Amino acid sequence: MNDGQVSLVLNTAAGANLRKNSTLQQVNTSGGGDLLRQGVLLDLMGMAVRESAQTGLHTKGTATGLDANGGEPVGETSIVLDGGSGGSLLAGDIVTFAGDSNNYVVNTGFVAAAGTAVIGATGLREALADATEMTIGNNYTPNIAFHRRALELAVRAPAVPQGGDSADDALTVQDPVSGLVFEVRVYKGYRKTMIEVASAWGVKAWKSDFIATLMG
């Protein structure tokens, strides 16, 4: 859905590679000089491109020798596997099946020589025959594309003790760009003033179908 609410969050290495693209560096082909002059990543293909240094390395599971236990049809998301040598199949692992060039992301794995792996929607793109070997891909640092409705962020001011604390002043401010709310508290001391900007927050990914891992 091209409604302006799809974002692509790149890791810093991918962001650096994108900035090297000569087409995006040229004002006449990129449509603006923001990337060339300020290093700002422009929206691409209907996605708001952002960058995060907090994108962590995914270390793949250690399972080997797993293969399909029985056939699975196109669209199936629960894949029964056996024949492994133990080890782990982890959520976030990128897996492939022999004879199928598609990559699949594991949503739910297991730690055993056999078990059921749950992959993301829309499931298998090709039918899976019995005893087809599965291979776990390498470690990777992901780039994530998602629609705004896939995630929910809850933010509020942190709780304070009943009757207040030693702050000399406190106020609530809202960022006009993001809409996020923060509490600013001022604490005075000998030859110093400490200003605290704080928020209590939590995040939940409700709709995994609206989230995709970009490989590359």
Secondary structure by P-SEA (a helix, b strand, c coil): cccccbbbbbcaaaaaaaaacccccccccccccccccccccccccccbbbbbccbbbbbbbcccbbbbcccccccccbbbbccccbbbbcccbbbbcccccbbbbbcbbbcccbbbbbbccccccccccccbbbbbbcccbbbbbbccccbbbbbbcccccccccccccccccccccccbbbbbbbbbcccbbbbbbbbbbcccccccccbbbbcc
